[in-house]
């Protein structure tokens, strides 16, 4: 593995770093001020649309999508350091570049498994940043970490499918620009192969029977920038049979294809979040005095900063190795590494952000610094995309097979 970035990555990194300094960081305070004046907290601040227009003008658009027909055509290894940079401002930067979840995963699904009509109707406006989308998988009544538990029904009725179920923590669904749901449910609940019972189907937001019930809070936050995390009811919602994504029974396989890149994208951005926390920690340490000397002179602060730097460097190498493996041997070949970064990265980043909060005292838990929101986001990722314990279980089984 070559540790140097190639020429294209270096060029994009330089452009993106300049874009962050000139446009994104100054927009953070502006976005908050504009949001306070919006008619609805779920509307998009004007500055976000300005950021999107500028990012597109600079060619910093759809960087996540490896398919050159639809996106930038970057490999995972090329995209990794770019996603890290966007993680330094997770509320604004990914959206500005049209690289924000859940749209990224949904666009990948549509580009890989959608038919031509589905691509034209939904993928193209998503690629253009004209609409947003949501992925409806998690359910409140079952342990959705095991996708075979899902109880939402997708029943065939002539030329239509009827979707019935209750989902929650459906990211992006509160955003009025969210126009389409990719819903995972069971088309064959009694099927012998439990991994062939599920299917995915496209359900437009304005379909009769679809109700966005409420916004779910995450550690007290409603995550306005990403369109919230909603509870959504599908009450006999009818859609054309042509809205099925792929084939009946293909939902589980599509979900695995979607979640592999999604997990590494999250880990890339988490490293950027950790870098932002380290920067804030250092700035605070050199600007505040306590007990007769600067915080930067306190031994425990030295330990926190040093440990954080070592941890980030270790995580970055593991994430880059995983990206390289995904490019060279595919997601299956990188299975162990994908699970490893999913376990290690959120856990370590939570600890780094926690130390930064501690160093900021009361300010660390306030809205005047991004640390509390960064903490909530990082801690949530120990649950999202499969709880750590699920990945530990799978990883341990893989290791034990070597000795059986």
QUILINCOR-V799885 format. One record per pair of residues at least 24 apart in sequence whose ideal C-beta (glycine too) atoms are under 10 Angstrom apart, sorted by the first residue. I is the first residue (numbers start at 1). J is the second residue. If there is no record, write none. Layout:
I/J + I/J
This chain:
1/77 + 1/317 + 1/320 + 1/321 + 1/323 + 1/324 + 1/325 + 1/328 + 2/77 + 2/324 + 3/317 + 3/320 + 5/77 + 5/78 + 5/80 + 5/81 + 5/82 + 5/320 + 6/75 + 6/77 + 6/78 + 8/72 + 8/73 + 8/74 + 8/75 + 8/78 + 9/74 + 9/75 + 9/77 + 9/78 + 9/79 + 9/80 + 9/81 + 9/82 + 10/78 + 10/81 + 11/59 + 12/58 + 12/59 + 12/60 + 12/63 + 12/72 + 12/74 + 12/78 + 12/79 + 12/81 + 12/82 + 12/85 + 13/78 + 13/81 + 13/82 + 13/84 + 13/85 + 15/55 + 15/58 + 15/59 + 15/60 + 15/82 + 16/55 + 16/58 + 16/60 + 16/63 + 16/81 + 16/82 + 16/83 + 16/84 + 16/85 + 16/86 + 16/93 + 16/97 + 17/82 + 17/85 + 17/88 + 18/58 + 18/60 + 19/51 + 19/54 + 19/55 + 19/58 + 19/60 + 19/85 + 19/86 + 19/93 + 19/96 + 19/97 + 20/60 + 20/85 + 20/86 + 20/88 + 20/89 + 20/92 + 20/93 + 20/96 + 20/272 + 22/54 + 23/47 + 23/50 + 23/51 + 23/54 + 23/55 + 23/58 + 23/92 + 23/93 + 23/96 + 24/51 + 24/54 + 24/55 + 24/85 + 24/86 + 24/88 + 24/89 + 24/91 + 24/92 + 24/93 + 24/96 + 24/97 + 25/88 + 25/89 + 25/92 + 25/93 + 25/276 + 27/51 + 27/54 + 27/89 + 27/91 + 27/92 + 27/93 + 27/96 + 28/89 + 28/91 + 28/92 + 28/93 + 28/370 + 30/92 + 31/89 + 31/91 + 31/92 + 31/224 + 31/225 + 32/91 + 32/224 + 32/225 + 32/367 + 35/224 + 35/225 + 38/224 + 40/174 + 40/175 + 40/176 + 40/224 + 41/174 + 41/215 + 41/222 + 41/224 + 41/228 + 42/173 + 42/174 + 42/175 + 42/176 + 42/177 + 42/178 + 42/212 + 42/215 + 42/222 + 42/224 + 42/225 + 42/227 + 42/228 + 42/230 + 43/175 + 43/176 + 43/177 + 43/224 + 44/95 + 44/132 + 44/175 + 44/176 + 44/177 + 44/224 + 44/225 + 44/227 + 45/92 + 45/224 + 45/225 + 47/92 + 47/96 + 48/91 + 48/92 + 48/95 + 48/96 + 48/225 + 49/95 + 49/96 + 49/129 + 50/96 + 51/92 + 51/93 + 51/95 + 51/96 + 51/97 + 52/95 + 52/96 + 52/97 + 52/98 + 52/129 + 53/96 + 53/129 + 54/96 + 55/93 + 55/95 + 55/96 + 55/97 + 55/98 + 55/99 + 55/129 + 56/96 + 56/97 + 56/98 + 56/128 + 56/129 + 58/97 + 60/86 + 60/93 + 60/96 + 60/97 + 60/98 + 60/99 + 61/96 + 61/97 + 61/98 + 61/99 + 61/127 + 61/128 + 61/129 + 62/97 + 62/98 + 62/99 + 62/103 + 62/104 + 62/107 + 62/126 + 62/127 + 62/128 + 62/129 + 63/94 + 63/97 + 63/98 + 63/99 + 63/104 + 64/94 + 64/97 + 64/98 + 64/99 + 64/100 + 64/101 + 64/103 + 64/104 + 64/105 + 64/107 + 64/108 + 64/261 + 64/262 + 64/265 + 64/268 + 65/98 + 65/99 + 65/104 + 65/107 + 65/108 + 65/111 + 65/127 + 65/261 + 66/108 + 66/111 + 66/261 + 66/326 + 66/327 + 67/107 + 67/108 + 67/111 + 67/112 + 69/111 + 70/107 + 70/108 + 70/110 + 70/111 + 70/119 + 70/123 + 70/124 + 70/126 + 70/127 + 71/98 + 71/99 + 71/104 + 71/107 + 71/108 + 71/111 + 71/127 + 72/97 + 72/99 + 74/327 + 75/323 + 75/324 + 75/326 + 75/327 + 75/328 + 76/260 + 76/261 + 76/264 + 76/265 + 76/268 + 76/319 + 76/320 + 76/322 + 76/323 + 76/324 + 76/325 + 76/326 + 76/327 + 76/328 + 76/331 + 76/334 + 77/319 + 77/320 + 77/321 + 77/322 + 77/323 + 77/324 + 77/325 + 77/326 + 77/327 + 77/328 + 78/323 + 78/327 + 79/261 + 79/264 + 79/265 + 79/268 + 79/323 + 79/327 + 80/264 + 80/265 + 80/267 + 80/268 + 80/271 + 80/316 + 80/319 + 80/320 + 80/322 + 80/323 + 80/324 + 80/326 + 81/268 + 81/271 + 81/272 + 81/316 + 81/319 + 81/320 + 81/323 + 82/268 + 82/272 + 83/264 + 83/265 + 83/266 + 83/267 + 83/268 + 83/269 + 83/270 + 83/271 + 83/272 + 83/319 + 83/323 + 84/267 + 84/268 + 84/269 + 84/270 + 84/271 + 84/272 + 84/273 + 84/274 + 84/275 + 84/312 + 84/316 + 84/319 + 84/320 + 85/268 + 85/269 + 85/271 + 85/272 + 85/275 + 86/265 + 86/268 + 86/269 + 86/272 + 86/273 + 87/265 + 87/266 + 87/267 + 87/268 + 87/269 + 87/270 + 87/271 + 87/272 + 87/273 + 87/274 + 87/275 + 87/276 + 87/349 + 87/374 + 87/377 + 87/378 + 88/269 + 88/271 + 88/272 + 88/273 + 88/274 + 88/275 + 88/276 + 88/277 + 88/279 + 88/370 + 88/374 + 89/269 + 89/272 + 89/273 + 89/276 + 89/370 + 89/374 + 90/225 + 90/226 + 90/266 + 90/269 + 90/270 + 90/272 + 90/273 + 90/276 + 90/370 + 90/373 + 90/374 + 90/377 + 90/378 + 91/223 + 91/224 + 91/225 + 91/226 + 91/370 + 91/373 + 91/374 + 91/377 + 92/225 + 93/269 + 93/272 + 94/225 + 94/226 + 94/265 + 94/269 + 94/272 + 95/129 + 95/132 + 95/225 + 95/226 + 95/227 + 96/129 + 97/129 + 98/126 + 98/127 + 98/128 + 98/129 + 99/265 + 99/269 + 100/129 + 100/132 + 100/171 + 100/172 + 100/225 + 100/226 + 100/227 + 100/265 + 100/269 + 101/135 + 101/171 + 101/172 + 101/226 + 101/262 + 101/265 + 101/266 + 101/269 + 101/384 + 101/385 + 102/132 + 102/133 + 102/134 + 102/135 + 102/136 + 102/137 + 102/170 + 102/171 + 102/172 + 102/173 + 102/178 + 102/181 + 102/182 + 102/226 + 102/227 + 102/258 + 102/262 + 103/127 + 103/129 + 103/131 + 103/132 + 103/133 + 103/134 + 103/135 + 103/171 + 103/172 + 103/178 + 103/226 + 103/227 + 104/133 + 104/258 + 104/261 + 104/262 + 104/265 + 105/133 + 105/135 + 105/171 + 105/182 + 105/255 + 105/257 + 105/258 + 105/259 + 105/260 + 105/261 + 105/262 + 105/265 + 105/385 + 106/132 + 106/133 + 106/134 + 106/135 + 106/172 + 106/180 + 106/181 + 106/182 + 106/202 + 106/245 + 106/258 + 107/133 + 108/254 + 108/257 + 108/258 + 108/260 + 108/261 + 108/262 + 108/265 + 109/133 + 109/135 + 109/182 + 109/200 + 109/202 + 109/245 + 109/246 + 109/254 + 109/255 + 109/257 + 109/258 + 110/180 + 110/182 + 110/202 + 110/245 + 112/245 + 112/246 + 112/254 + 112/257 + 112/258 + 113/182 + 113/200 + 113/244 + 113/245 + 113/246 + 113/247 + 113/250 + 113/253 + 113/254 + 113/257 + 113/258 + 114/182 + 114/202 + 114/245 + 114/246 + 115/242 + 115/243 + 115/244 + 115/245 + 115/246 + 117/240 + 117/242 + 117/243 + 118/180 + 118/202 + 118/242 + 118/243 + 118/244 + 118/245 + 121/179 + 121/180 + 121/202 + 121/204 + 121/243 + 122/179 + 122/180 + 122/182 + 122/202 + 122/204 + 122/243 + 123/180 + 125/177 + 125/179 + 125/180 + 126/179 + 126/180 + 129/177 + 130/177 + 130/179 + 131/175 + 131/177 + 131/178 + 131/179 + 131/180 + 131/205 + 132/171 + 132/172 + 132/173 + 132/175 + 132/176 + 132/177 + 132/178 + 132/179 + 132/180 + 132/205 + 132/226 + 132/227 + 133/171 + 133/172 + 133/173 + 133/175 + 133/177 + 133/178 + 133/179 + 133/180 + 133/181 + 133/182 + 133/202 + 133/205 + 133/227 + 134/167 + 134/170 + 134/171 + 134/172 + 134/173 + 134/174 + 134/175 + 134/178 + 134/179 + 134/180 + 134/181 + 134/182 + 134/183 + 134/203 + 134/205 + 134/212 + 134/227 + 134/228 + 134/229 + 134/230 + 134/232 + 135/167 + 135/170 + 135/171 + 135/172 + 135/173 + 135/181 + 135/182 + 135/183 + 135/184 + 135/200 + 135/255 + 135/258 + 135/259 + 135/262 + 136/163 + 136/165 + 136/166 + 136/167 + 136/168 + 136/169 + 136/170 + 136/171 + 136/173 + 136/181 + 136/182 + 136/183 + 136/184 + 136/185 + 136/200 + 136/201 + 136/203 + 136/210 + 136/230 + 136/232 + 136/234 + 137/167 + 137/169 + 137/170 + 137/182 + 137/183 + 137/184 + 137/185 + 137/198 + 137/200 + 137/251 + 137/255 + 137/258 + 137/259 + 138/167 + 138/168 + 138/169 + 138/170 + 138/171 + 138/184 + 138/216 + 138/229 + 138/231 + 138/383 + 138/384 + 139/165 + 139/166 + 139/167 + 139/168 + 139/169 + 139/184 + 139/185 + 140/166 + 140/167 + 140/168 + 140/169 + 140/216 + 140/231 + 141/165 + 141/166 + 141/168 + 143/387 + 143/390 + 144/168 + 144/169 + 144/184 + 144/386 + 144/387 + 145/383 + 145/385 + 145/386 + 145/387 + 145/389 + 145/390 + 145/391 + 145/393 + 146/194 + 146/386 + 146/390 + 147/184 + 147/194 + 147/195 + 147/197 + 147/198 + 147/251 + 147/252 + 147/255 + 147/256 + 147/259 + 147/386 + 148/186 + 148/194 + 148/195 + 148/197 + 148/198 + 148/252 + 149/186 + 149/194 + 150/184 + 150/185 + 150/186 + 150/189 + 150/197 + 150/198 + 150/251 + 150/252 + 150/255 + 151/185 + 151/186 + 151/189 + 152/183 + 152/184 + 152/185 + 152/186 + 152/189 + 152/198 + 152/201 + 152/234 + 153/185 + 153/186 + 153/187 + 153/189 + 153/234 + 153/236 + 154/183 + 154/184 + 154/185 + 154/186 + 154/187 + 154/188 + 154/189 + 154/198 + 154/199 + 154/200 + 154/201 + 154/203 + 154/234 + 154/237 + 154/239 + 154/243 + 154/244 + 154/248 + 154/251 + 155/185 + 155/186 + 155/187 + 155/189 + 155/236 + 156/187 + 156/199 + 156/241 + 156/244 + 156/248 + 157/236 + 157/238 + 157/241 + 158/238 + 158/241 + 159/238 + 159/240 + 159/241 + 159/242 + 160/237 + 160/238 + 160/239 + 160/240 + 160/241 + 160/242 + 160/243 + 161/185 + 161/187 + 161/199 + 161/201 + 161/202 + 161/203 + 161/237 + 161/238 + 161/239 + 161/240 + 161/241 + 161/242 + 161/243 + 161/244 + 161/248 + 162/209 + 162/234 + 162/235 + 162/236 + 162/237 + 162/238 + 162/239 + 163/201 + 163/203 + 163/207 + 163/209 + 163/210 + 163/234 + 163/235 + 163/236 + 163/237 + 163/238 + 163/239 + 163/243 + 164/209 + 164/233 + 164/234 + 164/235 + 164/236 + 164/237 + 165/232 + 165/233 + 165/234 + 165/235 + 165/237 + 166/211 + 166/213 + 166/231 + 166/232 + 166/233 + 166/234 + 166/235 + 167/213 + 167/230 + 167/231 + 167/232 + 167/233 + 167/234 + 168/213 + 168/214 + 168/216 + 168/229 + 168/230 + 168/231 + 168/232 + 168/233 + 169/216 + 169/218 + 169/228 + 169/229 + 169/230 + 169/231 + 169/232 + 169/380 + 169/383 + 169/384 + 170/212 + 170/213 + 170/216 + 170/227 + 170/228 + 170/229 + 170/230 + 170/231 + 170/232 + 171/216 + 171/218 + 171/223 + 171/226 + 171/227 + 171/228 + 171/229 + 171/230 + 171/384 + 172/223 + 172/226 + 172/227 + 172/228 + 172/229 + 172/230 + 173/205 + 173/210 + 173/212 + 173/213 + 173/215 + 173/216 + 173/227 + 173/228 + 173/229 + 173/230 + 173/231 + 173/232 + 174/212 + 174/214 + 174/215 + 174/216 + 174/222 + 174/223 + 174/224 + 174/226 + 174/227 + 174/228 + 174/229 + 174/230 + 174/232 + 175/205 + 175/212 + 175/224 + 175/225 + 175/226 + 175/227 + 175/228 + 175/230 + 176/205 + 176/212 + 176/227 + 177/205 + 177/227 + 178/205 + 178/212 + 178/227 + 178/228 + 178/230 + 179/204 + 179/205 + 179/206 + 180/204 + 180/205 + 180/206 + 180/207 + 180/243 + 181/205 + 181/207 + 181/210 + 181/212 + 181/232 + 181/234 + 181/237 + 181/239 + 182/243 + 182/245 + 182/251 + 182/254 + 182/255 + 182/258 + 183/210 + 183/232 + 183/234 + 183/237 + 183/239 + 183/243 + 183/245 + 183/251 + 184/245 + 184/251 + 184/252 + 184/254 + 184/255 + 184/258 + 185/234 + 185/251 + 186/249 + 186/251 + 187/244 + 187/247 + 187/248 + 187/249 + 187/250 + 187/251 + 188/248 + 188/249 + 191/248 + 191/249 + 193/249 + 193/252 + 194/252 + 195/249 + 195/250 + 195/251 + 195/252 + 195/253 + 195/256 + 196/247 + 196/248 + 196/249 + 196/250 + 196/251 + 196/252 + 196/253 + 197/248 + 197/249 + 197/251 + 197/252 + 198/248 + 198/249 + 198/250 + 198/251 + 198/252 + 198/253 + 198/254 + 198/255 + 199/244 + 199/245 + 199/246 + 199/247 + 199/248 + 199/249 + 199/250 + 199/251 + 199/252 + 199/254 + 200/243 + 200/244 + 200/245 + 200/246 + 200/247 + 200/248 + 200/250 + 200/251 + 200/252 + 200/253 + 200/254 + 200/255 + 200/258 + 201/237 + 201/239 + 201/240 + 201/241 + 201/242 + 201/243 + 201/244 + 201/245 + 201/246 + 201/248 + 201/251 + 202/239 + 202/240 + 202/242 + 202/243 + 202/244 + 202/245 + 203/232 + 203/234 + 203/237 + 203/238 + 203/239 + 203/243 + 204/237 + 204/239 + 204/243 + 205/232 + 207/234 + 207/237 + 207/238 + 207/239 + 207/243 + 208/235 + 208/236 + 208/237 + 208/238 + 209/233 + 209/234 + 209/235 + 209/236 + 209/237 + 209/238 + 209/239 + 210/234 + 210/235 + 210/237 + 210/239 + 211/235 + 211/237 + 217/376 + 218/373 + 218/376 + 218/377 + 218/379 + 218/380 + 218/383 + 218/384 + 219/372 + 219/373 + 219/375 + 219/376 + 219/377 + 219/379 + 219/380 + 220/372 + 220/376 + 221/372 + 221/373 + 221/376 + 221/377 + 221/380 + 223/373 + 223/376 + 223/377 + 223/380 + 225/373 + 226/377 + 229/380 + 229/384 + 256/331 + 256/332 + 257/331 + 258/385 + 259/331 + 259/338 + 259/342 + 259/385 + 259/386 + 260/322 + 260/326 + 260/330 + 260/331 + 260/332 + 260/334 + 260/335 + 260/338 + 260/385 + 261/323 + 261/326 + 261/331 + 261/338 + 262/342 + 262/384 + 262/385 + 263/322 + 263/331 + 263/338 + 263/339 + 263/341 + 263/342 + 263/345 + 263/381 + 263/384 + 263/385 + 263/386 + 263/391 + 264/319 + 264/322 + 264/323 + 264/326 + 264/331 + 264/334 + 264/337 + 264/338 + 264/341 + 264/342 + 264/345 + 265/323 + 265/385 + 266/341 + 266/342 + 266/345 + 266/346 + 266/377 + 266/378 + 266/381 + 266/384 + 266/385 + 267/315 + 267/316 + 267/318 + 267/319 + 267/322 + 267/323 + 267/338 + 267/340 + 267/341 + 267/342 + 267/343 + 267/344 + 267/345 + 267/346 + 267/349 + 267/381 + 267/385 + 268/315 + 268/316 + 268/319 + 268/320 + 268/322 + 268/323 + 268/341 + 268/345 + 269/345 + 269/349 + 269/377 + 269/378 + 269/381 + 270/312 + 270/315 + 270/319 + 270/341 + 270/344 + 270/345 + 270/346 + 270/347 + 270/348 + 270/349 + 270/350 + 270/352 + 270/353 + 270/374 + 270/377 + 270/378 + 270/381 + 271/311 + 271/312 + 271/313 + 271/315 + 271/316 + 271/318 + 271/319 + 271/320 + 271/341 + 271/345 + 271/348 + 271/349 + 271/352 + 272/312 + 272/349 + 272/374 + 273/345 + 273/346 + 273/349 + 273/350 + 273/352 + 273/353 + 273/370 + 273/371 + 273/373 + 273/374 + 273/375 + 273/377 + 273/378 + 273/381 + 274/308 + 274/309 + 274/311 + 274/312 + 274/315 + 274/316 + 274/345 + 274/348 + 274/349 + 274/350 + 274/351 + 274/352 + 274/353 + 274/356 + 274/374 + 274/378 + 275/308 + 275/309 + 275/312 + 275/316 + 275/349 + 275/352 + 276/352 + 276/353 + 276/356 + 276/370 + 276/371 + 276/374 + 277/308 + 277/312 + 277/349 + 277/351 + 277/352 + 277/353 + 277/354 + 277/355 + 277/356 + 277/357 + 277/359 + 277/360 + 277/364 + 277/369 + 277/370 + 277/371 + 277/374 + 277/375 + 277/378 + 278/304 + 278/305 + 278/308 + 278/309 + 278/311 + 278/312 + 278/352 + 278/353 + 278/355 + 278/356 + 279/356 + 280/353 + 280/356 + 280/357 + 280/359 + 280/360 + 280/363 + 280/364 + 280/369 + 280/370 + 280/371 + 280/374 + 281/305 + 281/308 + 281/352 + 281/353 + 281/355 + 281/356 + 281/357 + 281/358 + 281/359 + 281/360 + 281/364 + 281/371 + 282/308 + 282/309 + 282/356 + 282/359 + 283/359 + 283/360 + 284/356 + 284/359 + 284/360 + 284/361 + 284/363 + 284/364 + 284/369 + 284/371 + 285/356 + 285/359 + 288/359 + 288/360 + 288/361 + 288/363 + 290/361 + 295/359 + 295/360 + 295/361 + 298/359 + 300/355 + 300/358 + 300/359 + 301/355 + 301/358 + 301/359 + 303/355 + 304/351 + 304/352 + 304/354 + 304/355 + 304/356 + 304/358 + 304/359 + 305/352 + 305/355 + 305/356 + 305/359 + 307/348 + 307/351 + 307/352 + 307/355 + 308/348 + 308/349 + 308/351 + 308/352 + 308/353 + 308/355 + 308/356 + 309/352 + 311/344 + 311/345 + 311/348 + 311/349 + 311/351 + 311/352 + 312/345 + 312/348 + 312/349 + 312/352 + 314/344 + 314/348 + 315/341 + 315/344 + 315/345 + 315/348 + 315/349 + 315/352 + 316/345 + 318/344 + 318/345 + 319/344 + 319/345 + 335/394 + 335/395 + 335/398 + 336/394 + 336/395 + 336/398 + 336/399 + 337/395 + 338/391 + 338/395 + 339/386 + 339/388 + 339/390 + 339/391 + 339/392 + 339/393 + 339/394 + 339/395 + 339/396 + 339/398 + 340/391 + 340/392 + 340/395 + 341/391 + 342/381 + 342/382 + 342/384 + 342/385 + 342/386 + 342/387 + 342/388 + 342/390 + 342/391 + 342/392 + 342/395 + 343/382 + 343/386 + 343/387 + 343/388 + 343/389 + 343/390 + 343/391 + 343/392 + 343/395 + 344/388 + 344/391 + 345/378 + 345/381 + 345/382 + 346/377 + 346/378 + 346/379 + 346/380 + 346/381 + 346/382 + 346/383 + 346/384 + 346/385 + 346/388 + 347/378 + 347/379 + 347/381 + 347/382 + 347/388 + 348/378 + 349/374 + 349/375 + 349/377 + 349/378 + 349/379 + 349/381 + 349/382 + 350/374 + 350/375 + 350/376 + 350/377 + 350/378 + 350/379 + 350/380 + 350/381 + 350/382 + 351/378 + 352/378 + 353/377 + 353/378 + 353/379 + 354/378 + 354/379
